[in-house]
Amino acid sequence: MRRKSALAAAATAALALVLSACGGGGGDTPQQPAQSASGGAAQPAANAALTEVFNPSTKKGGTLKAAHSGDWDSLDPGDTYYGYSFNFGRLYWRTLTMYKPGPGPEGNTVVPDLAEGLGEPSDEGKTWTYKIKAGLKYEDGTPITAKDVAYAVARTWDKETFPHGPSYLNELLAWPKDFKGVYKTPDVDYKSAVEATDDQTVVFHLTKPFASFDYIVQMPMTAPVPKDKDTGAKYREKVISSGPYKFETNEIGKKFALVRNDQWDAATDPNRPALPDRIEVQLNVNADDLDNQLISGDIHLDIPGTGLQPAALGKVLPDPALKARTDNPTIPRLWYVSVIPDNPPLDNVECRKAVMFAADRVANQTAYGGEVAGGDIATNVMPPPIVGQEKFDIYPSEGNKGDIAKAKAALTACGQPNGFSTTMTFRADRPREKALAEAMEQALSKVGIKLTLKGFPASSYFSDYAGNTDYVKKNGIGLAGHGWGSDWPDGYGFLQAIVDSRTIRDAGNYNLSVKNPEVDKLIDQASAELDDAARAKLWVDVDKKVMEDASILPVVWAKALLLRGQGVTNIAYNEGQSMYDYVLLGVE
Amino acid sequence: MTAPLDVSGSAAEAQPEAVLTGAGKAVQGRSLTRIAWMRLRRDKVALAGGITVLVLILVAIFATPIIAAIGHPPLEFHQDQIDPATLLPKGNAGSMGAEYLLGVEPVNGRDIFSRIVAGAGISLLIGFTATILSVVIGTVMGVIAGYFGGWVDQVIGRLMDVFLAFPLLVFAIALAGVIPDKGFGLEGNSLRIAMLIFIIGFFSWPSIGRIVRGQTLSLREREFVDAARSLGARNGYILFREILPNLIAPILVYATLLIPTNILFEAALSFLGVGINPPTPTWGGMLSEAVRFYTLPHFVIFPGLAIFITVLAFNLFGDGLRDAFDPRAH
């Protein structure tokens, strides 16, 4: 799972197929509209950038001003794992493939970027070959070759030098046994994993067949790095650009500025309109300040892309003019309560069902930020943006306020007609999770289930407390609030890590409560199923089995409230990025 | 407090020293306490502080009937009062009005008035009992150090230095994180309250201890102690019958000044999220939640005001008490 603001990075080939089927024949490419060059006539309306490009424009020039409430993990393409970084980085790097820019379901598909076309699998999906376009150059004019891509992939292997980036390629490729990274073992040939057979051809060798490799290579590990300019961990200070912009200044932790890269050739790149002349980024801006500047128009873009702070919500939502500038997409993330079967009486499924029925879903939703900033009431585990998701509800209640009678019946069936006592944990530094715990305490007290609430620091929540099996058993923990967002918007990517009981270790667990052999069996069936539709169906079955097991109480399918900057043109929400598509943006 | 002096006549009340020097009326013996009480009665500011303290104590004791009469249960949600999009109260000024005297909290719509009244109990309970604990430890250690002197004084003196230099807040945060759910026959929040009282009380005794030691040092050399000793009184008799009664006034004064410090300390711990577990209302905890909604002044102001008024009242009363017992201290 990507950290914090990371929401979606990769999808599977199955996803591509399903989505292009759903997407229907949406004819013209949204990112290069043929409308007026100025585009100033667009009328703001809420959610206008979800289905089409808002304020479309082809006008070049101007400075795009962006700000970040924190700082990048790293600007190095080989060392970054935030969704916003994957999104923004495409302004100064190019990868073999990329998410199709623009709004709508097509945003979940991949298109070639450095490569001439999508990957060609051979050897039953164990070998993937990409042909690189001719005439590509770095910012200093030297040509970009297949060798540079292979080198860039090999350098990311070293997780001591690059601790942040994803490790998919470490696990998927057939690395030589004596390879310890390009810095420690510079003489070891890594061609058994990735090789450049000539200047235009890069070949990946996998240890097992993997159908969705095109989605892996859209991640920045495949952004080319020239070997003679590579400074290892220091490369983040001076990244050599392969995209339409290059670094003019870079003060780590403070600010940086990008200017046009005159060596980038628009003819090789149909995906990036590259409208602004200059992009300025301020780092470590106070989050509330940042919202205010975005509202007033002093800045154009909030880099993290996770939505407005609570203080700004109170200002934006009641004001029709400001509300018209917002977009409110559902993102592939579930906030939920684990109902842990480790301690009696919650080891009895009927007692867990009592919790399901007694919970007040509306109060929980409000605690988690309400219908706009929080999300829609979740009735099952998989969120709607996951491919093949089905919405169902086996614990219905009137107005979603909880069903006291059914909860009491379940308690009686469990042999605890007067209720019981247990402890619920939450992350003390997350106000929404604390509010959720308080809402649960109120709702469960109505059927006699007495909750003691305990807050813990988020940094050690999974290692020492809720995710530590020993702690949970010794301290009688029954409920634990937390959440999950997927790297892969399909059943495997979302469910496996949180419902497969075989992933449970002594500590650091994300699956806190689903320990059901029938669920495990269904997961194996689903993973082995080759037919896309049948596989999606099986993942829905997994979801249903988990809900019957009553070991996950879903709270909300998360939504984000994004605000479009004043004077920004060509703005659209991209589903693959789960935020605005940063490569499209321009300024008036 | 002792009962008012049965001396009539405004002159005597206005100028107790004049009475002492025997101007006009027959000379009457008056204890230090009585003189102090007469001085205190003239100190309007201190009296106002004292009355406020009294009211707060009554509110804390009768919290349940007060909430039942003019509020809603402090843990009860009123989400019908909340705008589901912004999570803020629907009504004007945070839904303040006849139904909700001080408005409702954002998100869950709990009655702020009820939560402040219910929070008074915890604040005062911790403030008082922690103070009693430190007064007991401080007095015992201070008297022993002051009376026996020598190496005993040295050891206790250094111990006080150690305790005063202790990074108490850091220690309290660390300890509050590892407190188990059950222990010492207590469970959940009662255990946490007991632990907070212990932490705060146990680490703030040296301030009382130093004052008691100083007073004991000077009392030890006084004539009446010499007299008792030359009559063959044992240490125990001198300590309990001669010295301790003379220490009551300073102890009372400094205990009154220690209570608000302890209340603030509890509020600070709750603010940092290591105090009492939610959903039990505490003033510090309410303040910490309010920070997220700083655009809603009522949510920040009322718990802040509660802490402010309580601390101010105790301080004013304590200052007045000190002036009354020892006018030369200023």
Interface residues (C-beta under 8 A of the other chain):
Chain A: P310 A311 L313 G314 K315 L317 P318 V362 A363 Q365 T366 A367 G369 G370 E371 V372 A373 T423 A428 D429 P431 K434 A435 A437 E438 A439 E441 Q442 T452 L453 K454 G455 F456 P457 N475 G476
Chain B: L75 E76 F77 Q79 I82 P84 A85 T86 L87 L88 V107 N108 G177 P180 D181 G188 N189 G273 N277 P278 P279 E289 R292 F293 Y294 T295 L296
